[in-house]
């Protein structure tokens, strides 16, 4: 459960960061599924490595 929470935290922080960037630049950010899915997998994989299990 700790890995899931840490992964979700990083995804939420990334989303907030992209939203702030889009707000500052007055633009839209489009991320295709082919890029988003591997990013989600990598984030959760890195979160599982940091938990030390």
DOMIVO-919056 format. One record per residue: residue in three letters; y, x negated, z of N, C-alpha, C, O, CB in turn. Coordinates in steps of 0.1 Angstrom, whole numbers, plus 5000, padded with zeros to 4 digits. Each point is the difference from the previous one (the first is absolute). Glycine has a CB too. Layout:
REM residues N
AlaYXZYXZYXZYXZYXZ
...
This chain:
REM residues 53
Unk498849925000501250085000501349915000501050044994497750145018
Unk501249714994501149915001500449954986501249994996498149945027
Unk499750044968500249964987500750114992501049974992497049885009
Unk501650275000500650124993501450015004500950024992496950105007
Unk502549875014501450025005500949894995501150024995498050095025
Unk500449764980500849894995500250014985501149984995498049885023
Unk499950184974500150024986501050114996500949984992496849955006
Unk502350185010500950114997501449965004501050034993497250135012
Unk502049765006501349955003500649924989501250024997498149985027
Unk499949904970500549924990500450084987501049974993497649845016
Unk500550294988500350094989501350085002500850014991496850005004
Unk502650045017501250075003501249914999501150044995497650125020
Unk501249724991501249914999500349964986501249994996498249935027
Unk499650064969500249974986500750114992500949984992497149885009
Unk501650275002500650114994501450025004500950034992496950085008
Unk502549875013501450015005500849894993501250024996498050075026
Unk500349794977500749894994500350034985501249984995497749865020
Unk500250214978500250044986501050124999500850004991496949925003
Unk502250175015501050115000501449955003501050054993497250105015
Unk502049765001501349945002500549934988501250014996498349975029
Unk499649944969500449934988500550094989500949984993497449845013
Unk500950294992500450104990501350075003500850034991496750015004
Unk502749995018501350065004501249914998501050044995497750095022
Unk501149744986501149904998500349984985501250004997498149895025
Unk499750114970500249974986500250134992500349994988498349815014
Unk501350325004500250134994499050014988500450044989502149975018
Unk496349954995499050014989498750075006499950035011501149764978
Unk498150225002498750055004499049894998500149914991500550335002
Unk498349765015499049904999498750074997499550095007501749765010
Unk498250124972498750064995498949895001500149904994501150264991
Unk497849875023498949915002498850074994499650105005501449795016
Unk498450054969498850074994498849995009499949915008501050034969
Unk498250155021498850015009499249874999499449965009500650294988
Unk500049694991499149884998500549885008499349915003500350174974
Unk501749935027500549905009500050045015499749925009501850004972
Unk498750215021500150055014498749995007499949965012501950194981
Unk497149895001498750005006499549875005499649985011499850214974
Unk500849705006499649875006500949955011499549935009499750024968
Unk502150095023500949965011499550065013500049945010501950054974
Unk497750145015499550075012498749935005499949985012501150244980
Unk498149754999498849935004500349875006499449965011499450154971
Unk502149815013500349875005500750015014499749925008500649994968
Unk500650195026500650015012499050035011500149945011502050154978
Unk497050005009499050035010499049885002499549985011500750274983
Unk499549684995499249885002500649895009499449955008499650104969
Unk502349935020500849915008500150045015499949925009501450014970
Unk498850215023500150055013498749985008500049975012501750204980
Unk497249845000498749985007499849855003499349975010499750234978
Unk501549715004499949865003500849965012499649915008500050054968
Unk501550105026500949975011499550055014500349955010501650054974
Unk497250105015499450065013499049905006499750025012500750214979
Unk499149685001499149905005498650045002499249945007502749975005
Unk497750204981498650055001499249964988498850035000502150165013
